[in-house]
Amino acid sequence: MRKAFDANVPKFKPRLKGAAATTLPLEDLVDEAPHAVRVPMYGAAPRPAEQSSSGPHPAAAEPGSLSRSALCEPSAGEGLRPSPPAAGPLPGTTIAAKPVPPPWAEEPVDVPPRERLKLAAWTDGHGKVFLIEPFAGLDAPLWYGDARKVHLVRTRGGSQNGTTSFDRTFWEPRVLRGAESQFEVREGKATLTCGAQEIALTRVPPRDLARRLRGLTFLAPRWRRIPHALARDDEGGYFYVDGARGADGGAVAGKPDYRLYAGRKGQPARLDLVDAIADGGGLLFVAAGGRLEVKPDEKGGRTAAWITAAGRKPLTWLEPSDHGALIYGDLGVYAGEGLGTPCDGRL
């Protein structure tokens, strides 16, 4: 019989060593609280960014509209080089000046030697490896990474058929169905599915695996941001809010660390927040030049608006859980960042 599950509770309990996240140069909505939770932003008000008199967004002509400065101006004697497109300025937006931590973390996990000896490994032939204890039940943790470090994979389901086959579907917000992000071992053959791709994997010989396990670092799940709000105006400008995500995959209670982004697709700019409120009335994110308001509607959905001194602009609400491919792809907020899933670089 095939047994299904919808959680990934390791047989042993991985213990975070408490190491601070390192900043290596590498690579779904929060429940509304029954009472207001105010998140004050400390420090002086953000300094205005350089004003730009150009930009593709219609709000560019409005007083106070700001955008990224164009770079790559040609110097004397050089030929003209095209400048990269400036972020589309939105009404009342002031580009953030404060640096923030990266959207990922490297938290070591203690995996006892006796547990490591039970692991089997498969490789894609290009430096990536999967580790798991085969046919050990549905709570056996799945690891993915390279020869130096592996991250615990956030799994969402799976099945096992005796000692013949087993599979795991894993968190991958850039695909539409769970079956499009899956690791499977069937009759001795292992396969990784990423979208429409099926990648054959090769078993690592036990002797080679023992050598590879020496010095291998085990880490908690890599990705540490979770979407809270996504909306779009009629001119193609997007507003997006994310927050801190814990190692368990959920929002971090009490320390949401909200970040607000605004701009055209592929050109988002982060705005410094001076306040954030989450209560029974919805969400309110206050920036220097405007505020993003999200409220529940009568149909059980949500409405959104961007409010500035010039007035209130209704926005089209986009359910974040339905727009993973946009959020983690074309929107551009996380451009160049890997999520730490086995499908990084394969979609």
RODRENTOR-712237 format. One record per residue: residue number from 1; residue in three letters; chain; x, y, z of N, C-alpha, C in turn. Coordinates in steps of 0.1 Angstrom, whole numbers, plus 5000, padded with zeros to 4 digits. Example, Ala and Ser with C-alpha at 12.3 -4.5 7.8 and 13.67 -1.06 7.14 Angstrom:
- 1/ala/A/5132/4943/5078/5123/4955/5078/5132/4967/5078
- 2/ser/A/5128/4978/5071/5137/4989/5071/5129/5000/5079
end
This chain:
- 1/met/A/5008/4988/5000/5000/5000/5000/5009/5012/5000
- 2/arg/A/5004/5023/4994/5011/5036/4993/5005/5044/5004
- 3/lys/A/5014/5050/5012/5010/5059/5023/5014/5073/5019
- 4/ala/A/5005/5083/5022/5008/5096/5018/5010/5104/5031
- 5/phe/A/5017/5115/5030/5019/5124/5041/5019/5138/5037
- 6/asp/A/5017/5148/5046/5017/5162/5042/5026/5170/5052
- 7/ala/A/5037/5164/5056/5046/5171/5065/5059/5165/5064
- 8/asn/A/5069/5172/5069/5083/5167/5069/5088/5168/5083
- 9/val/A/5085/5158/5091/5090/5158/5105/5102/5148/5106
- 10/pro/A/5114/5153/5107/5125/5144/5107/5125/5133/5118
- 11/lys/A/5130/5121/5115/5130/5111/5125/5138/5115/5137
- 12/phe/A/5150/5121/5135/5157/5127/5145/5153/5142/5144
- 13/lys/A/5155/5149/5155/5152/5163/5155/5164/5171/5153
- 14/pro/A/5166/5176/5141/5178/5184/5138/5179/5196/5147
- 15/arg/A/5190/5198/5153/5192/5209/5163/5201/5220/5157
- 16/leu/A/5195/5232/5155/5202/5243/5151/5213/5246/5161
- 17/lys/A/5225/5248/5155/5236/5251/5164/5236/5265/5170
- 18/gly/A/5228/5273/5164/5227/5287/5169/5237/5296/5162
- 19/ala/A/5244/5291/5152/5254/5299/5145/5247/5310/5138
- 20/ala/A/5253/5322/5137/5247/5333/5130/5248/5330/5115
- 21/ala/A/5238/5335/5108/5238/5333/5094/5250/5340/5087
- 22/thr/A/5256/5332/5078/5268/5338/5071/5263/5345/5058
- 23/thr/A/5270/5355/5054/5266/5362/5042/5275/5358/5031
- 24/leu/A/5273/5346/5026/5281/5341/5015/5276/5347/5002
- 25/pro/A/5285/5350/4993/5281/5357/4981/5275/5347/4971
- 26/leu/A/5265/5339/4975/5259/5329/4966/5244/5333/4963
- 27/glu/A/5244/5320/4959/5231/5321/4955/5223/5330/4960
- 28/asp/A/5022/5304/5029/5023/5311/5019/5017/5323/5025
- 29/leu/A/5000/5333/5034/4999/5347/5039/4998/5346/5054
- 30/val/A/5003/5356/5061/5003/5355/5076/4988/5357/5081
- 31/asp/A/4985/5348/5091/4972/5350/5097/4970/5363/5104
- 32/glu/A/4959/5369/5102/4957/5382/5108/4955/5381/5123
- 33/ala/A/4962/5389/5130/4962/5388/5145/4949/5393/5150
- 34/pro/A/4944/5388/5161/4932/5393/5167/4933/5408/5172
- 35/his/A/4945/5413/5173/4947/5426/5178/4959/5432/5170
- 36/ala/A/4959/5445/5171/4970/5452/5163/4984/5448/5167
- 37/val/A/4992/5446/5158/5006/5444/5161/5014/5455/5153
- 38/arg/A/5019/5464/5161/5026/5475/5155/5041/5472/5154
- 39/val/A/5047/5475/5144/5062/5472/5142/5069/5485/5140
- 40/pro/A/5073/5492/5150/5080/5505/5148/5093/5503/5141
- 41/met/A/5096/5513/5133/5109/5513/5126/5118/5523/5132
- 42/tyr/A/5129/5519/5138/5137/5528/5145/5147/5535/5136
- 43/gly/A/5152/5546/5141/5162/5554/5134/5155/5566/5128
- 44/ala/A/5163/5574/5122/5158/5586/5115/5151/5583/5103
- 45/ala/A/5142/5592/5098/5135/5590/5086/5144/5589/5075
- 46/pro/A/5141/5580/5065/5150/5578/5054/5152/5591/5046
- 47/arg/A/5165/5593/5041/5168/5604/5033/5163/5602/5019
- 48/pro/A/5157/5613/5013/5152/5611/4999/5163/5607/4990
- 49/ala/A/5159/5598/4981/5169/5594/4970/5169/5604/4960
- 50/glu/A/5179/5602/4950/5180/5612/4940/5167/5613/4931
- 51/gln/A/5163/5625/4928/5151/5626/4920/5155/5623/4905
- 52/ser/A/5145/5617/4898/5147/5614/4884/5136/5620/4876
- 53/ser/A/5139/5627/4866/5129/5634/4857/5124/5625/4846
- 54/ser/A/5129/5612/4846/5125/5603/4835/5122/5590/4841
- 55/gly/A/5115/5582/4834/5111/5568/4838/5099/5564/4831
- 56/pro/A/5097/5551/4829/5086/5546/4821/5072/5547/4828
- 57/his/A/5072/5548/4841/5059/5549/4848/5052/5562/4846
- 58/pro/A/5039/5563/4844/5032/5576/4843/5034/5585/4854
- 59/ala/A/5036/5580/4866/5038/5588/4878/5051/5596/4878
- 60/ala/A/5059/5594/4868/5072/5601/4867/5070/5616/4867
- 61/ala/A/5059/5621/4861/5057/5635/4860/5052/5641/4872
- 62/glu/A/5048/5633/4882/5042/5639/4894/5054/5644/4903
- 63/pro/A/5051/5655/4910/5061/5661/4919/5064/5651/4930
- 64/gly/A/5077/5649/4933/5081/5640/4944/5083/5626/4940
- 65/ser/A/5080/5623/4927/5082/5609/4923/5097/5607/4921
- 66/leu/A/5101/5595/4926/5116/5592/4926/5119/5579/4919
- 67/ser/A/5131/5577/4915/5135/5565/4908/5150/5563/4910
- 68/arg/A/5155/5551/4906/5169/5548/4906/5176/5557/4896
- 69/ser/A/5188/5561/4900/5196/5570/4890/5201/5561/4879
- 70/ala/A/5201/5566/4868/5207/5558/4856/5222/5557/4858
- 71/leu/A/5228/5545/4855/5242/5543/4856/5248/5542/4842
- 72/cys/A/5261/5539/4842/5268/5536/4830/5268/5548/4820
- 73/glu/A/5270/5560/4825/5271/5571/4817/5285/5571/4810
- 74/pro/A/5286/5573/4797/5299/5572/4790/5308/5583/4795
- 75/ser/A/5321/5580/4796/5331/5589/4800/5338/5595/4788
- 76/ala/A/5346/5605/4789/5352/5611/4778/5360/5601/4770
- 77/gly/A/5359/5601/4757/5367/5592/4749/5360/5578/4746
- 78/glu/A/5349/5575/4754/5343/5562/4753/5331/5563/4743
- 79/gly/A/5327/5552/4737/5315/5552/4729/5303/5552/4737
- 80/leu/A/5292/5556/4732/5279/5556/4739/5276/5542/4743
- 81/arg/A/5272/5540/4756/5268/5527/4760/5253/5528/4765
- 82/pro/A/5244/5519/4762/5231/5520/4767/5230/5519/4782
- 83/ser/A/5223/5527/4789/5221/5526/4803/5210/5516/4806
- 84/pro/A/5212/5509/4818/5201/5500/4822/5189/5507/4825
- 85/pro/A/5177/5501/4823/5164/5508/4825/5163/5512/4840
- 86/ala/A/5158/5524/4843/5156/5528/4857/5144/5522/4862
- 87/ala/A/5143/5520/4875/5132/5514/4881/5120/5523/4879
- 88/gly/A/5108/5518/4875/5097/5527/4872/5092/5534/4885
- 89/pro/A/5093/5547/4886/5089/5554/4898/5074/5553/4900
- 90/leu/A/5070/5551/4912/5056/5551/4916/5053/5563/4925
- 91/pro/A/5040/5567/4925/5037/5579/4933/5040/5578/4948
- 92/gly/A/5048/5587/4953/5051/5588/4967/5061/5578/4971
- 93/thr/A/5069/5572/4962/5079/5562/4966/5093/5569/4967
- 94/thr/A/5100/5565/4978/5113/5569/4981/5122/5557/4982
- 95/ile/A/5131/5555/4974/5139/5543/4974/5147/5542/4987
- 96/ala/A/5147/5529/4992/5153/5527/5005/5168/5529/5005
- 97/ala/A/5173/5534/5016/5187/5537/5017/5194/5527/5027
- 98/lys/A/5186/5521/5036/5191/5512/5047/5194/5498/5041
- 99/pro/A/5205/5493/5044/5208/5479/5039/5200/5469/5048
- 100/val/A/5197/5458/5042/5190/5447/5049/5197/5434/5047
- 101/pro/A/5195/5424/5056/5201/5411/5055/5196/5404/5042
- 102/pro/A/5204/5395/5037/5199/5387/5025/5187/5379/5028
- 103/pro/A/5180/5375/5018/5167/5367/5020/5169/5352/5023
- 104/trp/A/5181/5349/5026/5184/5334/5029/5193/5334/5042
- 105/ala/A/5195/5322/5047/5203/5320/5059/5211/5307/5058
- 106/glu/A/5222/5306/5065/5230/5294/5065/5231/5290/5080
- 107/glu/A/5221/5282/5085/5221/5278/5099/5225/5263/5100
- 108/pro/A/5236/5260/5106/5241/5246/5107/5231/5238/5115
- 109/val/A/5229/5225/5111/5221/5216/5118/5229/5204/5123
- 110/asp/A/5227/5200/5135/5235/5188/5140/5229/5175/5136
- 111/val/A/5236/5168/5127/5232/5155/5123/5241/5145/5129
- 112/pro/A/5237/5137/5139/5247/5127/5145/5253/5118/5135
- 113/pro/A/5266/5114/5138/5273/5104/5129/5265/5092/5126
- 114/arg/A/5258/5086/5136/5250/5074/5134/5239/5076/5123
- 115/glu/A/5234/5088/5123/5223/5091/5113/5229/5093/5099
- 116/arg/A/5241/5099/5099/5248/5101/5086/5251/5088/5079
- 117/leu/A/5255/5078/5087/5258/5065/5082/5246/5058/5075
- 118/lys/A/5234/5062/5078/5222/5056/5072/5219/5062/5059
- 119/leu/A/5225/5073/5055/5221/5080/5043/5226/5074/5030
- 120/ala/A/5218/5075/5020/5222/5071/5006/5222/5084/4998
- 121/ala/A/5229/5084/4987/5230/5097/4979/5229/5094/4964
- 122/trp/A/5223/5104/4958/5222/5104/4943/5227/5118/4938
- 123/thr/A/5233/5117/4926/5239/5130/4921/5233/5132/4907
- 124/asp/A/5233/5145/4903/5228/5148/4889/5240/5148/4879
- 125/gly/A/5252/5146/4884/5263/5146/4875/5269/5159/4873
- 126/his/A/5263/5169/4879/5268/5183/4877/5271/5190/4891
- 127/gly/A/5275/5182/4900/5279/5187/4913/5268/5188/4924
- 128/lys/A/5256/5185/4920/5245/5185/4930/5241/5171/4935
- 129/val/A/5237/5170/4948/5235/5157/4954/5223/5157/4963
- 130/phe/A/5216/5146/4963/5205/5144/4972/5209/5133/4983
- 131/leu/A/5205/5136/4995/5208/5126/5006/5195/5123/5013
- 132/ile/A/5193/5110/5016/5181/5106/5023/5183/5091/5028
- 133/glu/A/5177/5088/5039/5177/5074/5043/5166/5066/5036
- 134/pro/A/5170/5057/5027/5159/5051/5018/5150/5042/5026
- 135/phe/A/5137/5043/5022/5127/5034/5027/5126/5034/5043
- 136/ala/A/5129/5046/5049/5129/5047/5063/5116/5054/5068
- 137/gly/A/5106/5054/5060/5093/5060/5065/5092/5074/5059
- 138/leu/A/5080/5079/5061/5077/5092/5054/5082/5104/5061
- 139/asp/A/5088/5102/5073/5094/5114/5080/5109/5115/5079
- 140/ala/A/5115/5107/5070/5129/5108/5068/5133/5121/5061
- 141/pro/A/5142/5129/5066/5145/5142/5060/5153/5140/5047
- 142/leu/A/5150/5149/5038/5156/5150/5025/5166/5162/5025
- 143/trp/A/5178/5159/5020/5188/5170/5019/5193/5172/5005
- 144/tyr/A/5196/5184/5002/5201/5187/4988/5212/5198/4989
- 145/gly/A/5222/5196/4980/5232/5206/4980/5244/5202/4971
- 146/asp/A/5256/5204/4976/5268/5201/4968/5278/5194/4977
- 147/ala/A/5290/5193/4972/5301/5186/4979/5305/5192/4993
- 148/arg/A/5301/5205/4995/5305/5212/5007/5294/5213/5017
- 149/lys/A/5282/5215/5013/5271/5217/5022/5258/5213/5016
- 150/val/A/5248/5208/5024/5235/5204/5020/5225/5211/5029
- 151/his/A/5214/5215/5023/5203/5221/5030/5191/5211/5032
- 152/leu/A/5184/5212/5043/5172/5204/5045/5162/5210/5035
- 153/val/A/5155/5200/5028/5145/5204/5018/5132/5205/5025
- 154/arg/A/5124/5216/5022/5111/5217/5028/5101/5208/5019
- 155/thr/A/5098/5197/5024/5089/5188/5017/5074/5190/5020
- 156/arg/A/5065/5187/5010/5051/5190/5011/5043/5177/5011
- 157/gly/A/5048/5166/5007/5041/5154/5006/5050/5143/5001
- 158/gly/A/5044/5131/4999/5051/5120/4994/5045/5107/4996
- 159/ser/A/5051/5096/4992/5046/5083/4994/5057/5072/4995
- 160/gln/A/5053/5061/4999/5063/5050/5000/5056/5037/4997
- 161/asn/A/5062/5028/4989/5056/5015/4986/5066/5004/4990
- 162/gly/A/5065/5000/5003/5074/4990/5008/5088/4994/5006
- 163/thr/A/5096/4985/5000/5110/4988/4997/5112/4988/4981
- 164/thr/A/5101/4992/4974/5102/4992/4960/5104/5007/4955
- 165/ser/A/5096/5016/4961/5097/5030/4956/5093/5039/4967
- 166/phe/A/5097/5051/4966/5093/5062/4975/5095/5075/4967
- 167/asp/A/5088/5086/4972/5090/5099/4965/5087/5110/4976
- 168/arg/A/5092/5122/4972/5089/5134/4980/5086/5145/4971
- 169/thr/A/5075/5152/4973/5073/5165/4966/5078/5176/4976
- 170/phe/A/5084/5186/4970/5090/5196/4979/5085/5210/4975
- 171/trp/A/5087/5219/4984/5083/5233/4982/5091/5239/4971
- 172/glu/A/5083/5244/4961/5089/5250/4949/5078/5260/4943
- 173/pro/A/5078/5272/4948/5068/5282/4944/5067/5286/4929
- 174/arg/A/5077/5282/4922/5078/5286/4908/5071/5276/4898
- 175/val/A/5065/5265/4904/5057/5256/4896/5043/5256/4900
- 176/leu/A/5034/5251/4892/5019/5251/4894/5014/5240/4903
- 177/arg/A/5020/5228/4901/5015/5216/4908/5026/5209/4915
- 178/gly/A/5023/5202/4926/5033/5196/4935/5040/5185/4927
- 179/ala/A/5034/5178/4918/5040/5168/4910/5051/5173/4901
- 180/glu/A/5052/5187/4899/5062/5193/4891/5075/5196/4899
- 181/ser/A/5075/5192/4912/5087/5194/4920/5088/5182/4929
- 182/gln/A/5095/5172/4924/5095/5159/4930/5108/5151/4929
- 183/phe/A/5112/5144/4940/5123/5135/4940/5117/5121/4942
- 184/glu/A/5121/5112/4933/5115/5099/4933/5126/5088/4931
- 185/val/A/5124/5077/4938/5132/5065/4936/5123/5054/4934
- 186/arg/A/5124/5047/4922/5115/5036/4918/5123/5025/4912
- 187/glu/A/5123/5014/4918/5130/5002/4913/5144/5005/4910
- 188/gly/A/5151/5012/4919/5165/5014/4918/5169/5026/4910
- 189/lys/A/5159/5033/4903/5162/5044/4895/5157/5057/4902
- 190/ala/A/5165/5067/4902/5161/5080/4909/5159/5090/4898
- 191/thr/A/5149/5099/4900/5145/5109/4891/5141/5122/4898
- 192/leu/A/5146/5133/4893/5142/5147/4898/5133/5153/4888
- 193/thr/A/5121/5158/4892/5112/5164/4883/5111/5179/4887
- 194/cys/A/5113/5188/4877/5113/5202/4879/5105/5208/4867
- 195/gly/A/5092/5211/4869/5083/5216/4859/5082/5204/4849
- 196/ala/A/5085/5207/4836/5083/5197/4825/5096/5189/4824
- 197/gln/A/5106/5192/4832/5119/5184/4830/5119/5172/4840
- 198/glu/A/5125/5161/4835/5128/5150/4843/5142/5147/4842
- 199/ile/A/5149/5148/4853/5164/5146/4853/5168/5133/4860
- 200/ala/A/5174/5124/4852/5179/5111/4858/5190/5114/4868
- 201/leu/A/5190/5107/4879/5200/5108/4889/5208/5095/4890
- 202/thr/A/5220/5096/4895/5229/5084/4896/5232/5082/4911
- 203/arg/A/5231/5069/4915/5234/5066/4929/5249/5067/4931
- 204/val/A/5253/5073/4942/5267/5075/4946/5271/5062/4953
- 205/pro/A/5282/5055/4949/5286/5043/4956/5289/5046/4971
- 206/pro/A/5285/5036/4979/5287/5038/4994/5301/5042/4998
- 207/arg/A/5311/5036/4991/5325/5039/4995/5328/5054/4992
- 208/asp/A/5323/5059/4981/5325/5073/4978/5317/5082/4987
- 209/leu/A/5305/5077/4991/5297/5085/4999/5303/5087/5013
- 210/ala/A/5309/5076/5018/5315/5078/5032/5326/5088/5031
- 211/arg/A/5333/5089/5020/5344/5099/5019/5338/5113/5018
- 212/arg/A/5327/5114/5010/5321/5127/5008/5314/5133/5021
- 213/leu/A/5309/5123/5030/5302/5128/5042/5312/5134/5052
- 214/arg/A/5324/5131/5051/5334/5137/5060/5336/5152/5057
- 215/gly/A/5333/5160/5066/5334/5174/5064/5322/5181/5058
- 216/leu/A/5312/5173/5054/5300/5179/5048/5292/5186/5059
- 217/thr/A/5288/5198/5056/5280/5207/5065/5265/5205/5062
- 218/phe/A/5257/5202/5072/5243/5201/5071/5236/5214/5076
- 219/leu/A/5227/5220/5068/5221/5233/5071/5206/5232/5071
- 220/ala/A/5200/5241/5078/5185/5242/5078/5181/5248/5065
- 221/pro/A/5168/5247/5061/5163/5253/5049/5168/5267/5046
- 222/arg/A/5172/5269/5034/5179/5281/5030/5170/5294/5030
- 223/trp/A/5159/5293/5023/5151/5305/5020/5144/5310/5032
- 224/arg/A/5144/5323/5035/5139/5329/5047/5130/5341/5045
- 225/arg/A/5124/5342/5034/5114/5353/5032/5100/5347/5028
- 226/ile/A/5089/5353/5032/5076/5348/5030/5067/5359/5025
- 227/pro/A/5059/5357/5014/5051/5368/5009/5039/5371/5018
- 228/his/A/5036/5384/5019/5024/5389/5027/5014/5396/5018
- 229/ala/A/5019/5403/5008/5009/5411/5000/5015/5414/4986
- 230/leu/A/5006/5413/4976/5010/5416/4963/4998/5423/4956
- 231/ala/A/5001/5434/4950/4990/5442/4943/4996/5449/4931
- 232/arg/A/4987/5453/4922/4992/5460/4909/4983/5471/4906
- 233/asp/A/4989/5482/4901/4980/5493/4896/4978/5492/4881
- 234/asp/A/4969/5501/4876/4965/5500/4862/4976/5504/4852
- 235/glu/A/4987/5510/4857/4998/5514/4848/5009/5503/4848
- 236/gly/A/5007/5492/4855/5017/5481/4855/5027/5482/4866
- 237/gly/A/5024/5490/4876/5033/5491/4888/5029/5481/4898
- 238/tyr/A/5038/5474/4904/5036/5464/4914/5039/5469/4928
- 239/phe/A/5032/5464/4938/5035/5466/4952/5036/5452/4959
- 240/tyr/A/5047/5450/4966/5049/5437/4971/5055/5438/4985
- 241/val/A/5050/5430/4995/5055/5430/5008/5058/5415/5012
- 242/asp/A/5071/5413/5017/5074/5401/5023/5078/5402/5037
- 243/gly/A/5081/5391/5044/5085/5391/5058/5094/5380/5061
- 244/ala/A/5098/5379/5074/5108/5369/5078/5101/5355/5078
- 245/arg/A/5108/5345/5073/5104/5331/5073/5113/5323/5082
- 246/gly/A/5107/5315/5091/5116/5307/5100/5121/5294/5093
- 247/ala/A/5129/5287/5100/5134/5274/5094/5123/5264/5092
- 248/asp/A/5112/5266/5099/5101/5256/5097/5092/5260/5085
- 249/gly/A/5095/5271/5079/5088/5275/5067/5077/5285/5069
- 250/gly/A/5073/5288/5082/5063/5297/5085/5068/5311/5088
- 251/ala/A/5059/5321/5089/5063/5334/5093/5068/5334/5107
- 252/val/A/5078/5343/5110/5084/5344/5123/5075/5352/5132
- 253/ala/A/5069/5346/5142/5060/5353/5151/5067/5364/5160
- 254/gly/A/5061/5376/5160/5067/5387/5168/5078/5394/5161
- 255/lys/A/5084/5389/5151/5095/5396/5144/5093/5395/5129
- 256/pro/A/5082/5401/5124/5078/5400/5110/5089/5405/5100
- 257/asp/A/5096/5415/5103/5106/5421/5095/5100/5424/5081
- 258/tyr/A/5090/5431/5080/5083/5434/5067/5093/5443/5058
- 259/arg/A/5092/5440/5045/5099/5448/5035/5089/5451/5024
- 260/leu/A/5089/5464/5020/5079/5468/5009/5087/5472/4997
- 261/tyr/A/5082/5467/4986/5088/5469/4972/5078/5475/4963
- 262/ala/A/5082/5484/4954/5073/5490/4944/5081/5492/4932
- 263/gly/A/5074/5491/4920/5080/5493/4907/5074/5484/4897
- 264/arg/A/5079/5486/4885/5074/5478/4874/5081/5464/4874
- 265/lys/A/5075/5455/4867/5080/5441/4867/5094/5441/4862
- 266/gly/A/5103/5435/4870/5117/5435/4867/5125/5447/4872
- 267/gln/A/5118/5457/4877/5124/5469/4882/5120/5473/4896
- 268/pro/A/5119/5464/4905/5113/5468/4918/5123/5476/4927
- 269/ala/A/5118/5485/4935/5127/5493/4944/5122/5490/4958
- 270/arg/A/5131/5488/4967/5126/5486/4981/5125/5500/4988
- 271/leu/A/5114/5502/4995/5111/5514/5002/5112/5512/5017
- 272/asp/A/5119/5522/5023/5120/5521/5038/5107/5523/5044
- 273/leu/A/5104/5514/5053/5091/5515/5061/5094/5522/5074
- 274/val/A/5084/5531/5078/5085/5538/5090/5075/5531/5101
- 275/asp/A/5066/5523/5096/5056/5516/5105/5049/5505/5097
- 276/ala/A/5045/5495/5104/5037/5485/5098/5027/5480/5108
- 277/ile/A/5015/5477/5104/5004/5473/5113/4997/5461/5107
- 278/ala/A/4994/5451/5115/4987/5439/5111/4976/5437/5122
- 279/asp/A/4964/5438/5119/4953/5435/5129/4941/5430/5122
- 280/gly/A/4929/5430/5129/4917/5424/5123/4912/5433/5111
- 281/gly/A/4916/5445/5110/4912/5454/5100/4920/5452/5087
- 282/gly/A/4931/5444/5088/4939/5442/5076/4954/5446/5078
- 283/leu/A/4961/5450/5068/4975/5453/5069/4977/5468/5064
- 284/leu/A/4986/5474/5070/4990/5488/5066/5005/5490/5067
- 285/phe/A/5011/5493/5056/5025/5495/5055/5028/5510/5052
- 286/val/A/5035/5517/5061/5037/5531/5059/5051/5534/5055
- 287/ala/A/5053/5540/5044/5066/5545/5039/5066/5560/5040
- 288/ala/A/5078/5565/5037/5080/5580/5038/5070/5588/5029
- 289/gly/A/5067/5583/5017/5059/5591/5008/5045/5585/5005
- 290/gly/A/5041/5575/5012/5028/5569/5010/5026/5557/5018
- 291/arg/A/5015/5551/5017/5012/5538/5025/5004/5528/5017
- 292/leu/A/5007/5516/5019/5000/5505/5012/4990/5499/5022
- 293/glu/A/4977/5499/5018/4966/5495/5026/4960/5482/5021
- 294/val/A/4959/5472/5029/4953/5459/5025/4942/5456/5035
- 295/lys/A/4929/5454/5030/4918/5451/5038/4910/5440/5033
- 296/pro/A/4903/5432/5042/4894/5421/5038/4882/5427/5031
- 297/asp/A/4877/5420/5021/4864/5425/5015/4853/5416/5019
- 298/glu/A/4841/5420/5014/4828/5412/5018/4828/5398/5012
- 299/lys/A/4836/5395/5002/4835/5382/4996/4846/5373/5001
- 300/gly/A/4853/5377/5012/4863/5368/5017/4876/5370/5011
- 301/gly/A/4878/5379/5002/4890/5382/4996/4897/5394/5002
- 302/arg/A/4905/5401/4994/4912/5413/4999/4911/5424/4989
- 303/thr/A/4912/5437/4994/4913/5448/4985/4926/5455/4989
- 304/ala/A/4932/5463/4980/4944/5470/4983/4944/5484/4977
- 305/ala/A/4951/5493/4983/4952/5507/4977/4965/5513/4981
- 306/trp/A/4970/5522/4973/4982/5530/4976/4978/5544/4978
- 307/ile/A/4981/5549/4990/4976/5562/4994/4988/5572/4996
- 308/thr/A/4986/5584/4990/4996/5594/4991/4989/5607/4993
- 309/ala/A/4997/5618/4994/4991/5631/4996/4982/5635/4984
- 310/ala/A/4985/5629/4973/4978/5632/4961/4964/5625/4960
- 311/gly/A/4962/5615/4969/4950/5608/4969/4951/5593/4970
- 312/arg/A/4940/5586/4969/4940/5572/4971/4939/5565/4957
- 313/lys/A/4948/5555/4954/4948/5548/4942/4944/5533/4945
- 314/pro/A/4932/5529/4940/4928/5515/4942/4938/5506/4934
- 315/leu/A/4941/5494/4940/4950/5485/4933/4943/5471/4931
- 316/thr/A/4947/5464/4922/4942/5450/4920/4950/5441/4929
- 317/trp/A/4942/5434/4938/4949/5424/4947/4952/5412/4939
- 318/leu/A/4964/5407/4942/4969/5394/4936/4973/5385/4947
- 319/glu/A/4966/5374/4948/4969/5364/4959/4983/5359/4958
- 320/pro/A/4991/5361/4968/5005/5357/4967/5007/5342/4964
- 321/ser/A/4999/5334/4971/5000/5320/4969/4997/5315/4955
- 322/asp/A/4990/5323/4947/4987/5320/4933/4997/5326/4923
- 323/his/A/5007/5333/4928/5016/5340/4919/5031/5338/4923
- 324/gly/A/5034/5325/4927/5047/5322/4930/5057/5324/4919
- 325/ala/A/5053/5321/4907/5062/5322/4895/5065/5337/4893
- 326/leu/A/5056/5346/4895/5058/5360/4893/5067/5365/4905
- 327/ile/A/5064/5362/4917/5071/5367/4929/5085/5363/4928
- 328/tyr/A/5088/5350/4925/5102/5345/4926/5109/5345/4912
- 329/gly/A/5102/5351/4903/5108/5352/4889/5107/5366/4883
- 330/asp/A/5097/5368/4875/5097/5380/4867/5096/5393/4875
- 331/leu/A/5090/5393/4887/5089/5405/4894/5103/5411/4897
- 332/gly/A/5112/5403/4900/5126/5407/4901/5131/5411/4915
- 333/val/A/5122/5409/4925/5126/5413/4939/5138/5404/4943
- 334/tyr/A/5138/5391/4939/5149/5382/4943/5158/5378/4932
- 335/ala/A/5159/5387/4923/5168/5384/4911/5182/5380/4915
- 336/gly/A/5186/5368/4909/5199/5363/4912/5200/5355/4924
- 337/glu/A/5190/5353/4932/5190/5346/4944/5184/5332/4942
- 338/gly/A/5191/5321/4947/5186/5308/4946/5177/5306/4959
- 339/leu/A/5167/5298/4957/5158/5295/4969/5163/5284/4977
- 340/gly/A/5173/5276/4972/5178/5265/4979/5170/5252/4976
- 341/thr/A/5161/5252/4966/5154/5241/4962/5161/5233/4951
- 342/pro/A/5158/5220/4950/5165/5212/4939/5162/5217/4925
- 343/cys/A/5152/5226/4923/5149/5231/4910/5156/5245/4907
- 344/asp/A/5164/5250/4916/5172/5262/4913/5180/5259/4900
- 345/gly/A/5179/5269/4891/5186/5268/4878/5181/5258/4868
- 346/arg/A/5169/5252/4871/5163/5242/4862/5150/5246/4857
- 347/leu/A/5145/5258/4861/5132/5263/4857/5133/5275/4848
end
